[in-house]
Amino acid sequence: MDVIEAIKSRKSIRAFLDKPVKKEVIEEILACAVWAPSWGNTQPWEFAVVNGDLVKQIGARNQRKLLSGEKPNPDLEMPEKWPDVYRARYITVGKALFTTMGIKRGDREAREKHYLNMQRFYGAPCVIYVYIDGALVAHYATLDVGSVTQNICLAALKYGLGTCIMAAAVHYPDVIRELIDLPSEKKLVLGIAIGYPDPEAPANRFRSTRTSPEKITKWYGF
Ligand SMILES: Cc1cc2nc3c(=O)[nH]c(=O)nc-3n(C[C@H](O)[C@H](O)[C@H](O)COP(=O)(O)O)c2cc1C
């Protein structure tokens, strides 16, 4: 797969087969991904790769928190509102995903089921948590995390793996810290659900759209 094809075919996968991912495969993906650029080559990313039963335990605890109504408490502040144009895109993608999944507008039960499923990483057998040191300037370090994260998602394609980058994976950092050895000075940025895509799942038929570059680009000096 060439680079253009990989970039264009990557999409978020939201249903996974119950099939484990070999540690060596994740090692190869990470060995490729760390060639991402970073500010002054600081490479601020660190990874915690969680697999198998531990993923299930984290998922179950996350679900309990969500069901109890506990508010997310991420290490890094997450956006809650956006200027109109971005909010419209956020709402549009959510609605379109639910439509593809056959979830009707008023079907609260199905929506809640979806959010619970999100908290278990959509059934992915493995999650790559990406974190940074709390002493770093977060907005620059998270730019670099974005680069390495995209590399992980693209490299995964070579192995037939699908990914979903997930802010929801780090909504309850205490749960993660209870189960893995993550020092308090390290700040979780996101989790990447990774596994073999379920080809039958309606969620995986979904394709998001993009604003055309024509609408967001100004050209000078041509
Ligand atoms: C930083 C970040 C956080 C995200 N968090 C979630 C999440 O918690 N749950 C989810 O289902 N998708 C999440 N996504 C996936 C986006 O919804 C998705 O990338 C976007 O709608 C574009 O769709 P595509 O990835 O299929 O191209 C996240 C993406 C990014 C970059």
The ligand as an SDF file (V2000), in Angstrom:
LIG
                    3D

 31 33  0  0  0  0  0  0  0  0999 V2000
   -7.9110   13.3240   19.3400 C   0  0  0  0  0  0  0  0  0  0  0  0
   -9.0210   12.4460   18.8460 C   0  0  0  0  0  0  0  0  0  0  0  0
   -9.9180   11.9170   19.7500 C   0  0  0  0  0  0  0  0  0  0  0  0
  -10.9460   11.0780   19.3170 C   0  0  0  0  0  0  0  0  0  0  0  0
  -11.7900   10.4930   20.2390 N   0  0  0  0  0  0  0  0  0  0  0  0
  -12.7250    9.6220   19.8310 C   0  0  0  0  0  0  0  0  0  0  0  0
  -13.5270    8.9360   20.7780 C   0  0  0  0  0  0  0  0  0  0  0  0
  -13.3930    9.1110   21.9810 O   0  0  0  0  0  0  0  0  0  0  0  0
  -14.4640    8.0750   20.3180 N   0  0  0  0  0  0  0  0  0  0  0  0
  -14.6240    7.8200   18.9760 C   0  0  0  0  0  0  0  0  0  0  0  0
  -15.4790    6.9950   18.6170 O   0  0  0  0  0  0  0  0  0  0  0  0
  -13.8730    8.4620   18.0490 N   0  0  0  0  0  0  0  0  0  0  0  0
  -12.9280    9.3330   18.4420 C   0  0  0  0  0  0  0  0  0  0  0  0
  -12.1150    9.9530   17.5200 N   0  0  0  0  0  0  0  0  0  0  0  0
  -12.2880    9.6430   16.0890 C   0  0  0  0  0  0  0  0  0  0  0  0
  -12.9160   10.8040   15.3260 C   0  0  0  0  0  0  0  0  0  0  0  0
  -14.2890   10.8700   15.5980 O   0  0  0  0  0  0  0  0  0  0  0  0
  -12.6510   10.5910   13.8330 C   0  0  0  0  0  0  0  0  0  0  0  0
  -11.2540   10.6140   13.6050 O   0  0  0  0  0  0  0  0  0  0  0  0
  -13.3140   11.6250   12.9500 C   0  0  0  0  0  0  0  0  0  0  0  0
  -14.7100   11.5710   13.0670 O   0  0  0  0  0  0  0  0  0  0  0  0
  -12.9380   11.4230   11.4790 C   0  0  0  0  0  0  0  0  0  0  0  0
  -13.2880   10.1110   11.0650 O   0  0  0  0  0  0  0  0  0  0  0  0
  -12.2210    9.0540   10.5310 P   0  0  0  0  0  0  0  0  0  0  0  0
  -11.2020    8.8180   11.6340 O   0  0  0  0  0  0  0  0  0  0  0  0
  -13.0300    7.8200   10.2500 O   0  0  0  0  0  0  0  0  0  0  0  0
  -11.5750    9.6300    9.3190 O   0  0  0  0  0  0  0  0  0  0  0  0
  -11.0870   10.7920   17.9350 C   0  0  0  0  0  0  0  0  0  0  0  0
  -10.1780   11.3450   17.0240 C   0  0  0  0  0  0  0  0  0  0  0  0
   -9.1440   12.1480   17.4670 C   0  0  0  0  0  0  0  0  0  0  0  0
   -8.1550   12.6850   16.4720 C   0  0  0  0  0  0  0  0  0  0  0  0
  1  2  1  0
  2  3  1  0
  2 30  2  0
  3  4  2  0
  4  5  1  0
  4 28  1  0
  5  6  2  0
  6  7  1  0
  6 13  1  0
  7  8  2  0
  7  9  1  0
  9 10  1  0
 10 11  2  0
 10 12  1  0
 12 13  2  0
 13 14  1  0
 14 15  1  0
 14 28  1  0
 15 16  1  0
 16 17  1  0
 16 18  1  0
 18 19  1  0
 18 20  1  0
 20 21  1  0
 20 22  1  0
 22 23  1  0
 23 24  1  0
 24 25  2  0
 24 26  1  0
 24 27  1  0
 28 29  2  0
 29 30  1  0
 30 31  1  0
M  END
$$$$
